[in-house]
C-alpha cells in the first residue's frame, strides 16, 4: 500500500532555514509527480510546490525564490528546502502523490512553526 | 487563477440524514474536480475525482455531480465518521493548484 512519511519539521526562528523530507513506499516513486501542500493552524489547504516525474518544478507565488522542491529517486524521497522562513510559513506540511493534477495519497504531515 | 467557493461554510446535519455540499469555480474546469475529506488532526483523503468517480475504498454513500463551474458532493446518509471538513479542488489548468475554502459538516 502507498505510504508517505514526512519528517524534519520543528520550531525555527524567522529568517532561518529548514529541510523537510518525505519518504515514499508502495508505488514506483520515479514515475509520479509529488507535491507539498501546507495548512496553517485552523485554516484551509494551500498548495506549495510540485515536482514532476521528469524533474519539472512549479511553486506557489508565496514561496517562490525561498523554497526549493527536489527529489532523490534512488532513495524514494521528496524534499522541501525552506529558506528565509517567515511567521506566515507556520503550518502543517503534507507531501502528496500526484495523479494527473489531483492528490491521491497524502502523508500525515509535519508541523513547521516559525517564531522568535 | 481559478477561484473556488464552497457553500455553506458549515452544515449541521443529524446522523442518517442527507448532506449536500456545493462547490463553484470562477471559470469552467470541465469535469476536472476532486473532493477531499479531512478529519481533525488527520491528512486529507481523496474521495472523488473526475467530478463523479469515487476513489478506491470510498463508500457508495458519497457521490459527486457537476461539470463546468457547478459541482455538488452528496453524502446520502451521514455516518458518525463522516463529520469532517470537505474541500474541492480543480485540476484542469495548473499551476497553481487551488483548493476551495472548505465546508465543515458537523453534528446537529
gemmi code that builds the backbone of each chain (N, CA, C; Angstrom):
import gemmi

chains = {
    "A": [
        ("UNK", (0.844, -1.176, 0.000), (0.000, 0.000, 0.000), (0.898, 1.251, 0.000)),
        ("UNK", (0.357, 2.320, -0.558), (1.112, 3.567, -0.636), (1.280, 4.157, 0.765)),
        ("UNK", (2.510, 4.529, 1.071), (2.786, 5.224, 2.328), (3.697, 6.409, 2.056)),
        ("UNK", (3.382, 7.520, 2.691), (4.182, 8.728, 2.623), (4.436, 9.190, 4.047)),
        ("UNK", (5.698, 9.429, 4.373), (6.047, 9.777, 5.744), (6.957, 10.998, 5.755)),
        ("UNK", (6.403, 12.104, 6.254), (7.160, 13.352, 6.341), (7.990, 13.405, 7.617)),
        ("UNK", (9.071, 14.169, 7.544), (9.905, 14.419, 8.710), (10.635, 15.742, 8.515)),
        ("UNK", (11.210, 16.251, 9.603), (12.034, 17.436, 9.503), (11.414, 18.708, 10.047)),
        ("UNK", (10.154, 18.641, 10.451), (9.516, 19.830, 10.989), (10.054, 20.204, 12.358)),
        ("UNK", (9.680, 21.397, 12.814), (10.112, 21.849, 14.122), (9.902, 23.339, 14.277)),
        ("UNK", (10.465, 23.878, 15.355), (10.381, 25.306, 15.616), (11.650, 25.970, 15.098)),
        ("UNK", (11.490, 27.056, 14.354), (12.631, 27.745, 13.760), (12.402, 29.243, 13.833)),
        ("UNK", (13.473, 29.998, 13.971), (13.357, 31.458, 14.042), (13.137, 32.059, 12.659)),
        ("UNK", (12.463, 33.194, 12.599), (12.296, 33.879, 11.295), (13.649, 34.137, 10.640)),
        ("UNK", (13.678, 33.936, 9.319), (14.897, 34.146, 8.558), (15.783, 32.918, 8.442)),
        ("UNK", (15.516, 31.906, 9.262), (16.334, 30.691, 9.225), (15.808, 29.711, 8.187)),
        ("UNK", (16.474, 28.557, 8.099), (16.152, 27.551, 7.097), (15.756, 26.237, 7.741)),
        ("UNK", (15.065, 25.414, 6.949), (14.652, 24.090, 7.409), (14.483, 23.212, 6.179)),
        ("UNK", (14.784, 21.920, 6.299), (14.563, 20.996, 5.200), (13.617, 19.892, 5.625)),
        ("UNK", (12.556, 19.733, 4.867), (11.602, 18.657, 5.102), (11.897, 17.491, 4.162)),
        ("UNK", (11.599, 16.294, 4.633), (11.735, 15.093, 3.820), (10.419, 14.335, 3.803)),
        ("UNK", (10.216, 13.568, 2.747), (9.033, 12.717, 2.633), (9.477, 11.395, 2.018)),
        ("UNK", (9.457, 10.346, 2.810), (9.806, 9.032, 2.319), (8.588, 8.326, 1.731)),
        ("UNK", (8.750, 7.740, 0.571), (7.633, 7.109, -0.127), (7.857, 5.617, -0.285)),
        ("UNK", (6.770, 4.870, -0.242), (6.821, 3.428, -0.482), (5.479, 2.955, -1.004)),
        ("UNK", (5.479, 1.768, -1.609), (4.234, 1.187, -2.086), (3.868, 1.541, -3.510)),
        ("UNK", (4.700, 2.317, -4.183), (4.475, 2.643, -5.587), (5.821, 2.969, -6.225)),
        ("UNK", (5.845, 3.048, -7.554), (7.084, 3.349, -8.284), (7.299, 4.852, -8.265)),
        ("UNK", (8.046, 5.298, -7.278), (8.213, 6.720, -6.966), (8.649, 7.529, -8.185)),
        ("UNK", (9.588, 7.012, -8.953), (10.158, 7.807, -10.049), (9.148, 8.102, -11.161)),
        ("UNK", (8.030, 7.402, -11.169), (7.044, 7.562, -12.244), (5.988, 8.624, -11.961)),
        ("UNK", (6.033, 9.231, -10.778), (4.946, 10.127, -10.383), (5.441, 11.494, -9.934)),
        ("UNK", (4.654, 12.516, -10.236), (4.887, 13.818, -9.654), (4.555, 13.802, -8.174)),
        ("UNK", (5.162, 14.719, -7.442), (4.952, 14.812, -5.999), (4.788, 16.271, -5.607)),
        ("UNK", (3.950, 16.493, -4.611), (3.612, 17.840, -4.162), (3.944, 18.034, -2.686)),
        ("UNK", (4.068, 19.313, -2.328), (3.969, 19.754, -0.947), (2.750, 20.662, -0.837)),
        ("UNK", (1.931, 20.415, 0.157), (0.740, 21.198, 0.465), (0.815, 21.541, 1.947)),
        ("UNK", (0.457, 22.772, 2.299), (0.524, 23.150, 3.709), (-0.824, 23.620, 4.226)),
        ("UNK", (-0.942, 23.615, 5.543), (-2.185, 24.016, 6.195), (-1.855, 24.786, 7.465)),
        ("UNK", (-2.008, 26.107, 7.428), (-1.797, 26.895, 8.668), (-2.788, 26.462, 9.733)),
        ("UNK", (-2.433, 26.646, 10.999), (-3.316, 26.210, 12.086), (-4.727, 26.772, 11.947)),
        ("UNK", (-5.708, 25.896, 11.936), (-7.103, 26.300, 11.872), (-7.581, 26.814, 10.527)),
        ("UNK", (-6.752, 26.689, 9.498), (-7.120, 27.223, 8.188), (-7.193, 26.121, 7.134)),
        ("UNK", (-7.387, 26.530, 5.882), (-7.551, 25.592, 4.792), (-6.232, 25.153, 4.181)),
        ("UNK", (-6.355, 24.429, 3.080), (-5.211, 23.849, 2.395), (-4.614, 24.835, 1.387)),
        ("UNK", (-3.291, 24.891, 1.356), (-2.579, 25.754, 0.408), (-1.506, 24.952, -0.297)),
        ("UNK", (-1.588, 24.868, -1.603), (-0.554, 24.182, -2.373), (0.752, 24.982, -2.324)),
        ("UNK", (1.879, 24.272, -2.218), (3.181, 24.921, -2.089), (4.045, 24.716, -3.331)),
        ("UNK", (4.219, 23.471, -3.740), (5.141, 23.182, -4.839), (4.879, 21.795, -5.387)),
        ("UNK", (5.308, 21.583, -6.633), (5.216, 20.278, -7.276), (6.496, 20.016, -8.043)),
        ("UNK", (6.907, 18.764, -8.069), (7.990, 18.317, -8.936), (7.473, 17.134, -9.736)),
        ("UNK", (7.572, 17.236, -11.046), (7.052, 16.173, -11.889), (8.017, 14.996, -11.927)),
        ("UNK", (7.587, 13.912, -12.579), (8.430, 12.725, -12.662), (9.741, 13.033, -13.391)),
        ("UNK", (9.701, 14.018, -14.298), (10.896, 14.349, -15.071), (11.689, 15.503, -14.466)),
        ("UNK", (11.271, 15.975, -13.281), (12.028, 16.999, -12.576), (11.554, 18.421, -12.782)),
        ("UNK", (10.518, 18.630, -13.582), (9.979, 19.984, -13.750), (9.365, 20.450, -12.436)),
        ("UNK", (9.623, 21.710, -12.087), (9.190, 22.237, -10.795), (8.311, 23.469, -10.964)),
        ("UNK", (7.308, 23.575, -10.114), (6.477, 24.772, -10.042), (6.264, 25.108, -8.574)),
        ("UNK", (6.077, 26.429, -8.329), (5.925, 26.904, -6.954), (4.753, 27.868, -6.829)),
        ("UNK", (4.171, 27.907, -5.650), (3.220, 28.971, -5.335), (3.971, 30.290, -5.245)),
        ("UNK", (3.298, 31.383, -5.614), (3.941, 32.695, -5.572), (4.444, 33.033, -4.170)),
        ("UNK", (3.740, 32.559, -3.148), (4.076, 32.900, -1.768), (5.415, 32.317, -1.312)),
        ("UNK", (5.933, 31.324, -2.037), (7.188, 30.682, -1.627), (8.259, 30.751, -2.709)),
        ("UNK", (7.908, 31.258, -3.872), (8.850, 31.288, -4.997), (10.091, 32.093, -4.614)),
        ("UNK", (11.247, 31.524, -4.904), (12.504, 32.188, -4.577), (13.018, 31.883, -3.184)),
        ("UNK", (12.180, 31.295, -2.333), (12.594, 30.960, -0.961), (12.631, 29.442, -0.731)),
        ("UNK", (11.697, 28.724, -1.364), (11.592, 27.272, -1.173), (12.093, 26.563, -2.425)),
        ("UNK", (12.669, 25.376, -2.230), (13.117, 24.544, -3.344), (12.647, 23.111, -3.127)),
        ("UNK", (11.920, 22.594, -4.102), (11.479, 21.210, -4.064), (12.474, 20.368, -4.865)),
        ("UNK", (12.745, 19.170, -4.369), (13.651, 18.268, -5.071), (13.275, 16.838, -4.737)),
        ("UNK", (13.864, 15.917, -5.464), (13.593, 14.508, -5.222), (14.839, 13.686, -5.460)),
        ("UNK", (14.934, 12.557, -4.767), (16.007, 11.591, -4.970), (15.324, 10.259, -5.265)),
        ("UNK", (15.248, 9.910, -6.528), (14.535, 8.689, -6.905), (15.241, 7.433, -6.404)),
        ("UNK", (16.551, 7.509, -6.186), (17.274, 6.340, -5.681), (16.917, 6.048, -4.223)),
        ("UNK", (16.436, 7.080, -3.531), (16.053, 6.930, -2.120), (14.547, 7.006, -1.923)),
        ("UNK", (13.791, 7.135, -3.009), (12.321, 7.280, -2.913), (11.938, 8.389, -1.937)),
        ("UNK", (12.607, 9.515, -2.046), (12.411, 10.595, -1.084), (12.211, 11.934, -1.784)),
        ("UNK", (11.264, 12.684, -1.260), (10.945, 14.037, -1.702), (11.452, 15.004, -0.646)),
        ("UNK", (11.914, 16.175, -1.085), (12.433, 17.168, -0.156), (11.794, 18.527, -0.383)),
        ("UNK", (11.826, 19.343, 0.672), (11.473, 20.751, 0.548), (12.471, 21.547, 1.378)),
        ("UNK", (13.319, 22.287, 0.688), (14.270, 23.171, 1.344), (13.601, 24.531, 1.495)),
        ("UNK", (13.490, 24.979, 2.748), (12.791, 26.228, 3.034), (13.780, 27.231, 3.623)),
        ("UNK", (13.977, 28.334, 2.907), (14.896, 29.383, 3.349), (14.124, 30.662, 3.667)),
        ("UNK", (14.789, 31.559, 4.376), (14.189, 32.864, 4.715), (12.771, 32.691, 5.248)),
        ("UNK", (12.627, 31.819, 6.207), (11.296, 31.499, 6.726), (10.656, 32.694, 7.412)),
        ("UNK", (9.345, 32.786, 7.251), (8.541, 33.862, 7.814), (7.500, 33.280, 8.764)),
        ("UNK", (6.997, 34.078, 9.696), (5.942, 33.558, 10.581), (4.740, 33.009, 9.814)),
        ("UNK", (4.432, 33.597, 8.677), (3.276, 33.123, 7.898), (3.534, 31.783, 7.201)),
        ("UNK", (4.741, 31.258, 7.291), (5.015, 29.912, 6.788), (4.653, 28.832, 7.817)),
        ("UNK", (4.252, 29.256, 8.995), (3.852, 28.311, 10.031), (2.649, 27.492, 9.559)),
        ("UNK", (2.797, 26.183, 9.557), (1.752, 25.304, 9.027), (2.154, 23.845, 9.231)),
        ("UNK", (1.183, 22.976, 9.051), (1.480, 21.563, 8.854), (1.762, 21.373, 7.370)),
        ("UNK", (2.876, 20.745, 7.067), (3.273, 20.499, 5.690), (3.034, 19.029, 5.348)),
        ("UNK", (2.242, 18.823, 4.297), (1.931, 17.479, 3.816), (2.649, 17.243, 2.491)),
        ("UNK", (3.166, 16.053, 2.292), (3.543, 15.652, 0.940), (2.388, 14.837, 0.368)),
        ("UNK", (2.232, 14.904, -0.934), (1.113, 14.227, -1.577), (1.546, 13.724, -2.950)),
        ("UNK", (1.042, 12.594, -3.313), (1.339, 11.977, -4.612), (0.396, 12.549, -5.662)),
        ("UNK", (0.957, 12.881, -6.812), (0.168, 13.444, -7.895), (-0.480, 12.352, -8.738)),
        ("UNK", (-1.709, 12.620, -9.155), (-2.394, 11.739, -10.119), (-3.005, 12.648, -11.188)),
        ("UNK", (-2.177, 13.135, -12.058), (-2.563, 13.988, -13.178), (-3.351, 15.215, -12.694)),
        ("UNK", (-2.845, 15.823, -11.632), (-3.419, 17.087, -11.207), (-4.165, 17.056, -9.896)),
        ("UNK", (-4.592, 15.883, -9.448), (-5.157, 15.817, -8.101), (-4.241, 14.957, -7.238)),
        ("UNK", (-4.601, 14.872, -5.961), (-3.694, 14.288, -4.971), (-4.314, 13.001, -4.434)),
        ("UNK", (-3.779, 11.848, -4.829), (-4.462, 10.623, -4.467), (-3.986, 10.009, -3.146)),
        ("UNK", (-2.804, 10.345, -2.698), (-2.335, 9.880, -1.399), (-1.587, 11.010, -0.705)),
        ("UNK", (-1.755, 11.078, 0.620), (-1.164, 12.131, 1.434), (-0.403, 11.509, 2.596)),
        ("UNK", (0.677, 12.186, 3.000), (1.327, 11.821, 4.239), (0.571, 12.386, 5.427)),
        ("UNK", (1.065, 12.084, 6.626), (0.368, 12.502, 7.842), (0.708, 13.942, 8.238)),
        ("UNK", (1.742, 14.505, 7.627), (2.095, 15.899, 7.860), (3.180, 16.088, 8.910)),
        ("UNK", (3.891, 17.202, 8.799), (4.894, 17.584, 9.778), (4.731, 19.077, 10.050)),
        ("UNK", (4.773, 19.461, 11.324), (4.498, 20.834, 11.718), (5.760, 21.683, 11.671)),
        ("UNK", (5.654, 22.821, 11.005), (6.715, 23.833, 10.988), (6.186, 25.073, 11.682)),
        ("UNK", (6.866, 25.505, 12.709), (6.471, 26.701, 13.448), (7.606, 27.713, 13.367)),
        ("UNK", (7.313, 28.881, 12.800), (8.319, 29.927, 12.652), (8.032, 31.010, 13.684)),
        ("UNK", (8.904, 31.094, 14.664), (8.673, 32.013, 15.773), (9.990, 32.379, 16.438)),
        ("UNK", (10.050, 33.615, 16.895), (11.245, 34.063, 17.608), (11.117, 33.754, 19.102)),
    ],
    "B": [
        ("UNK", (-5.902, 32.911, -12.193), (-6.063, 31.695, -11.397), (-7.538, 31.428, -11.137)),
        ("UNK", (-7.883, 30.178, -11.040), (-9.257, 29.797, -10.743), (-9.535, 30.009, -9.257)),
        ("UNK", (-10.656, 30.632, -8.963), (-11.080, 30.836, -7.576), (-12.266, 29.928, -7.295)),
        ("UNK", (-12.174, 29.192, -6.210), (-13.224, 28.255, -5.829), (-13.991, 28.787, -4.622)),
        ("UNK", (-15.292, 28.652, -4.648), (-16.113, 28.956, -3.480), (-16.879, 27.698, -3.092)),
        ("UNK", (-17.096, 27.537, -1.799), (-17.859, 26.398, -1.288), (-18.952, 26.901, -0.364)),
        ("UNK", (-20.093, 26.246, -0.464), (-21.200, 26.624, 0.413), (-21.965, 25.379, 0.850)),
        ("UNK", (-22.546, 25.452, 2.077), (-22.315, 26.506, 3.055), (-20.938, 26.354, 3.698)),
        ("UNK", (-20.555, 27.307, 4.507), (-19.288, 27.179, 5.231), (-19.390, 26.082, 6.283)),
        ("UNK", (-20.536, 26.003, 6.923), (-20.808, 24.959, 7.912), (-22.181, 24.375, 7.641)),
        ("UNK", (-22.281, 23.066, 7.724), (-23.535, 22.355, 7.502), (-23.780, 21.472, 8.715)),
        ("UNK", (-24.873, 21.731, 9.388), (-25.226, 20.941, 10.578), (-26.254, 19.895, 10.181)),
        ("UNK", (-25.910, 18.643, 10.392), (-26.728, 17.530, 9.916), (-26.844, 16.475, 11.022)),
        ("UNK", (-27.996, 15.848, 11.098), (-28.173, 14.737, 12.044), (-27.699, 13.442, 11.400)),
        ("UNK", (-27.143, 12.524, 12.199), (-26.755, 11.209, 11.651), (-27.926, 10.556, 10.941)),
        ("UNK", (-27.631, 9.972, 9.775), (-28.661, 9.334, 8.979), (-29.292, 10.237, 7.941)),
        ("UNK", (-29.108, 11.536, 8.096), (-29.660, 12.477, 7.130), (-28.741, 12.618, 5.919)),
        ("UNK", (-29.276, 13.265, 4.902), (-28.558, 13.533, 3.664), (-27.871, 14.884, 3.761)),
        ("UNK", (-26.653, 14.966, 3.231), (-25.924, 16.236, 3.206), (-25.522, 16.538, 1.772)),
        ("UNK", (-25.759, 17.785, 1.367), (-25.378, 18.224, 0.024), (-24.469, 19.441, 0.138)),
        ("UNK", (-23.264, 19.308, -0.392), (-22.263, 20.365, -0.336), (-22.059, 20.901, -1.748)),
        ("UNK", (-21.858, 22.210, -1.852), (-21.694, 22.844, -3.155), (-20.298, 23.423, -3.332)),
        ("UNK", (-19.851, 23.410, -4.562), (-18.546, 23.956, -4.935), (-18.724, 24.658, -6.274)),
        ("UNK", (-18.228, 25.892, -6.347), (-18.368, 26.673, -7.575), (-17.009, 27.192, -8.002)),
        ("UNK", (-16.725, 27.113, -9.303), (-15.466, 27.603, -9.866), (-15.696, 28.924, -10.593)),
        ("UNK", (-14.682, 29.785, -10.589), (-14.798, 31.099, -11.224), (-14.755, 31.006, -12.750)),
        ("UNK", (-14.311, 29.860, -13.258), (-14.344, 29.590, -14.689), (-14.474, 28.084, -14.871)),
        ("UNK", (-14.820, 27.670, -16.073), (-15.071, 26.249, -16.292), (-13.824, 25.403, -16.034)),
        ("UNK", (-14.037, 24.289, -15.324), (-12.974, 23.308, -15.101), (-13.353, 21.976, -15.732)),
        ("UNK", (-14.386, 22.009, -16.594), (-14.905, 20.781, -17.195), (-15.284, 19.797, -16.086)),
        ("UNK", (-14.800, 18.578, -16.151), (-15.077, 17.609, -15.073), (-13.843, 17.359, -14.218)),
        ("UNK", (-12.881, 18.261, -14.320), (-11.608, 18.088, -13.612), (-11.694, 18.649, -12.198)),
        ("UNK", (-12.451, 17.952, -11.365), (-12.654, 18.398, -9.999), (-12.559, 17.225, -9.052)),
        ("UNK", (-11.856, 17.450, -7.945), (-11.707, 16.432, -6.903), (-12.284, 16.939, -5.591)),
        ("UNK", (-12.713, 15.999, -4.763), (-13.195, 16.295, -3.406), (-12.332, 15.527, -2.407)),
        ("UNK", (-12.055, 16.176, -1.287), (-11.276, 15.570, -0.216), (-12.031, 15.719, 1.103)),
        ("UNK", (-11.806, 14.753, 1.980), (-12.338, 14.785, 3.335), (-11.163, 14.923, 4.303)),
        ("UNK", (-11.300, 15.809, 5.287), (-10.264, 15.924, 6.301), (-10.878, 15.940, 7.694)),
        ("UNK", (-10.456, 15.002, 8.509), (-10.871, 14.948, 9.910), (-9.815, 15.632, 10.765)),
        ("UNK", (-10.213, 16.124, 11.947), (-9.254, 16.853, 12.803), (-7.994, 16.031, 13.080)),
        ("UNK", (-6.843, 16.680, 12.895), (-5.573, 16.039, 13.180), (-5.127, 15.023, 12.152)),
        ("UNK", (-5.864, 14.910, 11.056), (-5.510, 13.930, 10.031), (-5.217, 14.615, 8.699)),
        ("UNK", (-4.590, 13.861, 7.808), (-4.360, 14.337, 6.452), (-5.657, 14.288, 5.652)),
        ("UNK", (-5.759, 15.107, 4.632), (-6.898, 14.966, 3.718), (-6.905, 13.580, 3.060)),
        ("UNK", (-8.097, 13.160, 2.668), (-8.253, 11.876, 1.977), (-9.046, 12.119, 0.710)),
        ("UNK", (-8.571, 11.581, -0.403), (-9.282, 11.733, -1.672), (-10.580, 10.951, -1.639)),
        ("UNK", (-11.688, 11.632, -1.962), (-12.986, 10.982, -2.046), (-13.420, 10.748, -3.483)),
        ("UNK", (-13.364, 11.819, -4.269), (-13.942, 11.855, -5.608), (-12.947, 12.535, -6.546)),
        ("UNK", (-12.808, 12.020, -7.766), (-12.079, 12.719, -8.814), (-12.889, 12.635, -10.090)),
        ("UNK", (-12.509, 13.453, -11.071), (-13.311, 13.486, -12.291), (-14.747, 13.902, -12.028)),
        ("UNK", (-14.957, 14.659, -10.970), (-16.253, 15.193, -10.529), (-17.196, 14.142, -9.958)),
        ("UNK", (-17.070, 12.870, -10.401), (-18.069, 11.879, -10.005), (-17.521, 10.485, -9.749)),
        ("UNK", (-16.239, 10.252, -9.913), (-15.663, 8.919, -9.721), (-15.150, 8.767, -8.300)),
        ("UNK", (-15.673, 7.784, -7.592), (-15.203, 7.549, -6.225), (-13.797, 6.958, -6.239)),
        ("UNK", (-12.970, 7.439, -5.325), (-11.629, 6.887, -5.178), (-11.703, 5.492, -4.547)),
        ("UNK", (-10.605, 4.794, -4.599), (-10.544, 3.436, -4.066), (-10.959, 3.401, -2.596)),
        ("UNK", (-11.897, 2.511, -2.285), (-12.300, 2.307, -0.897), (-13.316, 3.288, -0.360)),
        ("UNK", (-13.773, 4.207, -1.175), (-14.749, 5.205, -0.707), (-16.155, 4.617, -0.787)),
        ("UNK", (-16.913, 4.705, 0.310), (-18.254, 4.093, 0.326), (-19.198, 4.731, -0.695)),
        ("UNK", (-20.170, 3.942, -1.107), (-21.111, 4.385, -2.139), (-22.029, 5.507, -1.667)),
        ("UNK", (-22.086, 5.768, -0.368), (-22.933, 6.866, 0.110), (-22.383, 8.240, -0.305)),
        ("UNK", (-21.132, 8.275, -0.746), (-20.541, 9.509, -1.259), (-20.731, 9.550, -2.775)),
        ("UNK", (-21.290, 10.650, -3.272), (-21.444, 10.792, -4.709), (-21.175, 12.233, -5.115)),
        ("UNK", (-20.608, 12.382, -6.307), (-20.304, 13.701, -6.834), (-20.989, 13.912, -8.166)),
        ("UNK", (-21.390, 15.167, -8.392), (-22.036, 15.518, -9.653), (-21.542, 16.877, -10.101)),
        ("UNK", (-21.773, 17.178, -11.381), (-21.497, 18.503, -11.900), (-20.456, 18.525, -12.988)),
        ("UNK", (-20.369, 19.659, -13.645), (-19.359, 19.917, -14.662), (-19.354, 21.408, -14.944)),
        ("UNK", (-18.282, 21.881, -15.539), (-18.198, 23.306, -15.829), (-17.807, 24.090, -14.592)),
        ("UNK", (-18.787, 24.785, -14.010), (-18.492, 25.621, -12.840), (-19.258, 25.225, -11.580)),
        ("UNK", (-20.218, 24.322, -11.682), (-21.064, 23.985, -10.544), (-20.960, 22.504, -10.205)),
        ("UNK", (-20.661, 22.219, -8.945), (-20.448, 20.846, -8.505), (-21.106, 20.623, -7.153)),
        ("UNK", (-21.513, 19.377, -6.928), (-22.051, 19.007, -5.623), (-21.454, 17.692, -5.154)),
        ("UNK", (-21.284, 17.602, -3.852), (-20.920, 16.345, -3.181), (-22.087, 16.009, -2.276)),
        ("UNK", (-22.613, 14.797, -2.424), (-23.731, 14.357, -1.605), (-23.319, 13.165, -0.759)),
        ("UNK", (-23.660, 13.233, 0.506), (-23.489, 12.093, 1.406), (-24.905, 11.631, 1.729)),
        ("UNK", (-25.254, 10.437, 1.267), (-26.668, 10.056, 1.255), (-27.229, 9.835, 2.655)),
        ("UNK", (-26.448, 9.274, 3.546), (-26.910, 9.004, 4.905), (-25.699, 9.130, 5.821)),
        ("UNK", (-25.631, 10.259, 6.511), (-24.411, 10.580, 7.264), (-24.145, 9.583, 8.384)),
        ("UNK", (-22.925, 9.092, 8.406), (-22.446, 8.251, 9.488), (-21.587, 9.098, 10.419)),
        ("UNK", (-21.352, 8.603, 11.606), (-20.591, 9.378, 12.592), (-19.189, 9.720, 12.075)),
        ("UNK", (-18.623, 8.826, 11.279), (-17.257, 9.054, 10.781), (-17.202, 10.056, 9.627)),
        ("UNK", (-18.355, 10.534, 9.182), (-18.391, 11.481, 8.056), (-18.327, 12.934, 8.499)),
        ("UNK", (-18.402, 13.181, 9.792), (-18.335, 14.560, 10.258), (-16.885, 15.026, 10.145)),
        ("UNK", (-16.678, 16.030, 9.281), (-15.331, 16.408, 8.854), (-15.439, 17.689, 8.029)),
        ("UNK", (-14.283, 18.131, 7.523), (-14.256, 19.248, 6.578), (-14.031, 18.676, 5.182)),
        ("UNK", (-14.744, 19.232, 4.213), (-14.661, 18.758, 2.837), (-14.167, 19.892, 1.943)),
        ("UNK", (-13.169, 19.577, 1.124), (-12.578, 20.548, 0.211), (-12.760, 20.094, -1.238)),
        ("UNK", (-13.012, 21.060, -2.118), (-12.982, 20.755, -3.548), (-11.703, 21.340, -4.150)),
        ("UNK", (-11.284, 20.760, -5.277), (-10.022, 21.162, -5.914), (-10.132, 20.962, -7.420)),
        ("UNK", (-9.968, 22.022, -8.191), (-9.974, 21.879, -9.647), (-8.595, 21.481, -10.147)),
        ("UNK", (-8.530, 20.777, -11.275), (-7.205, 20.410, -11.778), (-7.144, 20.433, -13.306)),
        ("UNK", (-7.920, 21.317, -13.914), (-7.895, 21.393, -15.373), (-6.759, 22.270, -15.884)),
        ("UNK", (-6.287, 23.209, -15.089), (-5.336, 24.206, -15.558), (-4.429, 24.594, -14.399)),
        ("UNK", (-3.229, 24.100, -14.442), (-2.281, 24.352, -13.344), (-0.897, 24.531, -13.900)),
        ("UNK", (0.086, 25.135, -13.195), (-0.114, 25.655, -11.834), (-0.788, 27.022, -11.858)),
        ("UNK", (-1.213, 27.587, -10.725), (-1.115, 26.929, -9.426), (-2.244, 25.935, -9.210)),
        ("UNK", (-2.099, 25.124, -8.212), (-3.163, 24.246, -7.755), (-3.908, 25.000, -6.651)),
        ("UNK", (-5.216, 24.934, -6.685), (-6.002, 25.669, -5.695), (-7.000, 24.737, -5.036)),
        ("UNK", (-7.448, 25.155, -3.868), (-8.482, 24.437, -3.125), (-9.599, 25.410, -2.785)),
        ("UNK", (-10.809, 24.885, -2.661), (-11.876, 25.674, -2.086), (-11.624, 25.887, -0.607)),
        ("UNK", (-12.364, 26.802, 0.016), (-12.156, 27.118, 1.436), (-12.679, 26.059, 2.389)),
        ("UNK", (-13.455, 25.120, 1.880), (-13.939, 24.023, 2.720), (-15.341, 24.215, 3.248)),
        ("UNK", (-16.007, 23.098, 3.472), (-17.298, 23.053, 4.166), (-17.153, 22.112, 5.346)),
        ("UNK", (-17.473, 22.623, 6.531), (-17.432, 21.787, 7.720), (-18.795, 21.158, 7.937)),
        ("UNK", (-18.827, 19.845, 8.024), (-20.068, 19.124, 8.318), (-20.020, 18.714, 9.779)),
        ("UNK", (-20.924, 19.286, 10.571), (-20.909, 18.923, 11.981), (-22.262, 18.366, 12.418)),
        ("UNK", (-22.268, 17.884, 13.641), (-23.440, 17.178, 14.160), (-24.489, 18.179, 14.620)),
        ("UNK", (-25.718, 17.983, 14.141), (-26.826, 18.847, 14.533), (-27.357, 18.449, 15.902)),
    ],
}
model = gemmi.Model(1)
for chain_id, residues in chains.items():
    chain = gemmi.Chain(chain_id)
    for i, (resn, *xyz) in enumerate(residues, 1):
        res = gemmi.Residue()
        res.name, res.seqid = resn, gemmi.SeqId(i, " ")
        for name, pos in zip(("N", "CA", "C"), xyz):
            atom = gemmi.Atom()
            atom.name, atom.element = name, gemmi.Element(name[0])
            atom.pos, atom.b_iso = gemmi.Position(*pos), 0.0
            res.add_atom(atom)
        chain.add_residue(res)
    model.add_chain(chain)
structure = gemmi.Structure()
structure.add_model(model)
structure.setup_entities()
